[in-house]
Amino acid sequence: MSQNKTPSDPERSTDTESSLTGKVPRQAALTVVFLSLFAVQPVAAQSNAVCSADNLPSMIEGFFQLTTALGIVGLAIVWQADSLIEMFTLNPEQKKGLKRHKRSAMKSAVVLVVLGPLYTVAGSMMGLPLAQCVDLVPW
């Protein structure tokens, strides 16, 4: 009794499927490479779309200044609230927790204030398009 392999044989169909699945990632990668070489060129040829928009740079600056101001006001509120609660707290463990919370709020505010100027300086050095036309220094 000899066994003939037929197209409905499960072993043969898995061989065909495995050879097809090996080709799909290769074709997808090749397609991505060709598209990135040819289709991205017109987008790369545009000169700074952010700066050429009408009110976008001023809106970004205003948003950053607003969030920085709200962060500083939030720091002042948290600092004063923690100081007030600390005056009425007798438990030393709670006082340590409040001092830790005040330090954490101060670190967050410092990061918020330093982030804009750091991006402006580092972005202009790296040639980022947003840093060339948007001033993120909050003062």
N, C-alpha and C positions, 0 to 999 in steps of 0.2 A: 504494500500500500504506500504509494508515494503521495506526499502532500504537495499540492500546487498552491503557490501563493496567489491569491486573487486580490483585486483592488479593495474588496471589503475586508480583507485581512487586517486585524488591528495593528500588527507589527509594522506593516507597510505604511499605514496611514500616519503613524507617529513619526516615521522617518521623514515623510513629506512635510508634516507640520513643523518638525524641528528645523528642517532646511529653510522653510518659509519664515520662521521667527528669527532666524539668524540674518536674513536679508532685510527685514523691516527696520531694525535699528540702524543698519548701515545706510539704507536709503534715506531715513529720516535725518541722520547726521549729515549726509551729503547735501540734502535739500537745505538744511539750516546754513551750511557753509556757503552755498551758492547764493542764497537769499541775503546773507549778511554781506557778501562781497558786492552784489549788484543792486539790491533793493535799498540798502541803507545809504548809499552814496548821495542821493538827493537830500536826505535828511541831514547828513553831515555837512552838506554844502550850505545849509542855511546859516546865517550869521546871527547868533544869539537871539533866539526867539523870545526869551524872557525880557530882555532889554528893549526889544522893539515893540512890545505890547504897550498899549496906551497907558493904563494906570496900574499895571501889575507891580512894577518896582515900588511905587509909593504905597500900595496896599500891603505888600510884604513888609516894608519898613514899619508901617503903622501897626500891623499885627504884632510884630516882634516887640515894638516899644510898649504896646498895650499889655502883652503877656509879661514882659519884664517888670512893668510898673505894678501889675497885679501880684506878681510874685514877691516883690519887695513889701507891698502893703500886707500881703499874707504873712510874711515873715514877722513884721512888726506886731500883727495881731496875735500870732502864735506865741511870740516871745513874751508879750505882755500878759497873755492868758496863763502861760506856764509860770511866769513870775508871781502872778496873783494866787494861783493854786498852790504854789510852793510855799507862800507865806502861811497858809492855813493848814499845811500838811505837817503832821508830827512824825509820821513814819519815815525813817531814814531811807528805806528801800524805795518808797514812792518818790522821795526827793531825788534820788539817783536816777530814777526813770524819767522824771521831768527834766533834769539837766541833760540827760541823753537825748531827749526829744528836742530840747532847745538847740543842742549841737547839730542834730540832724537837720533841723530847719535852717540853721545858718549855713551848713554845707550846701543845701539845695539852693539857697538864694545866691551864694557865691558862684556856683556852677551856672545858674541862670544869667547872672550879670557878666560872667567871663565868656560865656559861650558865643555871644554875638561878635565881640571884637576878635576873638580867636578865629572864628569862621571867616571874618572879613580879611584878616591878615593872611591866614593860611590859604584861604580860597584864592586870593589874588596872587599869591606866590605859586600856587599850583595851576593857575589859569582857569579856574572854574568860572563858567559864564555868569552865574548868579552873583558872585562876589565882585564882578567888574562893574555892575550897575546898581547894586543894592547895598546900602550902608546899614549894617546891622548893629552898629554901636548905639546903645540906648540913650546916650546923653548927647 
